[in-house]
Amino acid sequence: MIYKHENFTFIYDGRKGSKLYKDRHLIFVGNSWSGILLFLSETKNAPEVREMFKAQLNHRENPKRREERKSKYEETKKPKVEEPKPEPVKKPKRTKPKTPWDD
């Protein structure tokens, strides 16, 4: 798909990646998500561009929202009482056998 905004052209090739052009000069080739973010930053987060990628942005922001909800839930949970850990058993150190030359 080809997305255009002012002097920017964003070409989204699915699995192949994406390309971003500014005034017919290539400024980005690579991962589509990184390309979308660069396209947004280059257009100063234009509402028209945000609308073009609304589905992708909502999809990526949902996990962040889940993390926020999860952290709020954990704050309200009662803290678990930790059981004391048994001390590790100390093994005797192996000593080097004495040789006739040791005093």
C-alpha positions as CSV (number, residue, x, y, z in Angstrom):
1,M,0.0,0.0,0.0
2,I,1.1,3.5,-0.6
3,Y,0.4,6.3,1.8
4,K,1.0,10.0,0.9
5,H,1.1,13.1,3.1
6,E,2.4,16.4,1.9
7,N,5.9,15.7,0.5
8,F,6.2,12.2,2.2
9,T,5.4,8.9,0.6
10,F,5.3,5.7,2.7
11,I,5.3,2.3,0.9
12,Y,4.1,-0.6,3.0
13,D,5.1,-4.0,1.5
14,G,3.8,-6.2,4.3
15,R,6.4,-8.9,5.1
16,K,9.0,-7.3,2.8
17,G,9.2,-4.2,5.0
18,S,8.6,-0.6,4.2
19,K,10.1,2.5,2.5
20,L,9.8,6.2,3.4
21,Y,10.5,8.9,0.9
22,K,10.7,12.6,1.5
23,D,10.7,14.7,-1.7
24,R,11.4,11.6,-3.8
25,H,14.5,10.9,-1.7
26,L,14.7,7.6,0.2
27,I,15.1,8.2,3.9
28,F,14.1,4.8,5.4
29,V,14.1,1.2,4.4
30,G,13.3,-1.6,6.9
31,N,10.8,-2.8,9.5
32,S,7.3,-1.6,8.9
33,W,6.6,-0.6,12.5
34,S,9.8,1.5,12.6
35,G,8.8,3.0,9.3
36,I,5.4,4.0,10.7
37,L,6.9,5.6,13.7
38,L,9.4,7.5,11.6
39,F,6.6,8.6,9.2
40,L,4.7,9.9,12.3
41,S,7.7,11.7,13.7
42,E,8.7,13.3,10.4
43,T,5.1,14.6,9.8
44,K,5.1,15.9,13.4
45,N,2.4,13.4,14.4
46,A,-0.1,14.8,11.9
47,P,-3.7,13.7,12.7
48,E,-4.2,12.6,9.1
49,V,-1.2,10.2,9.3
50,R,-2.4,8.9,12.7
51,E,-5.7,8.1,11.1
52,M,-4.0,6.2,8.3
53,F,-2.4,3.9,10.8
54,K,-5.1,3.9,13.5
55,A,-5.4,0.1,13.5
56,Q,-1.7,-0.6,13.9
57,L,-1.3,2.1,16.6
58,N,-4.3,0.7,18.6
59,H,-3.0,-2.8,18.3
60,R,0.5,-1.8,19.6
61,E,-0.9,0.3,22.4
62,N,-3.2,-2.3,23.8
63,P,-0.4,-4.4,25.5
64,K,0.8,-1.1,27.2
65,R,-2.6,-0.6,28.6
66,R,-2.8,-4.2,29.8
67,E,0.5,-3.7,31.6
68,E,-0.9,-0.5,33.3
69,R,-4.0,-2.4,34.4
70,K,-1.9,-5.3,35.6
71,S,0.4,-3.1,37.7
72,K,-2.6,-1.3,39.3
73,Y,-4.1,-4.8,40.2
74,E,-0.8,-5.9,41.7
75,E,-0.6,-2.8,43.9
76,T,-4.0,-3.6,45.4
77,K,-3.2,-7.3,45.9
78,K,-2.1,-8.4,49.4
79,P,1.6,-8.9,49.7
80,K,2.6,-12.5,50.1
81,V,4.4,-13.5,53.3
82,E,7.7,-15.1,52.4
83,E,8.7,-18.2,54.2
84,P,12.2,-18.2,55.6
85,K,14.6,-20.0,53.4
86,P,16.7,-22.8,55.1
87,E,20.4,-22.0,55.3
88,P,22.5,-23.8,52.8
89,V,24.5,-26.7,54.2
90,K,28.1,-25.9,54.3
91,K,30.4,-28.6,52.8
92,P,33.8,-29.1,54.4
93,K,36.6,-27.7,52.2
94,R,38.8,-30.3,50.6
95,T,42.3,-29.8,51.7
96,K,45.3,-30.7,49.6
97,P,47.0,-33.9,50.9
98,K,50.3,-33.2,52.5
99,T,53.4,-34.1,50.7
100,P,56.8,-35.0,52.1
101,W,58.1,-31.6,51.1
102,D,55.4,-29.7,53.1
103,D,56.3,-28.7,56.7
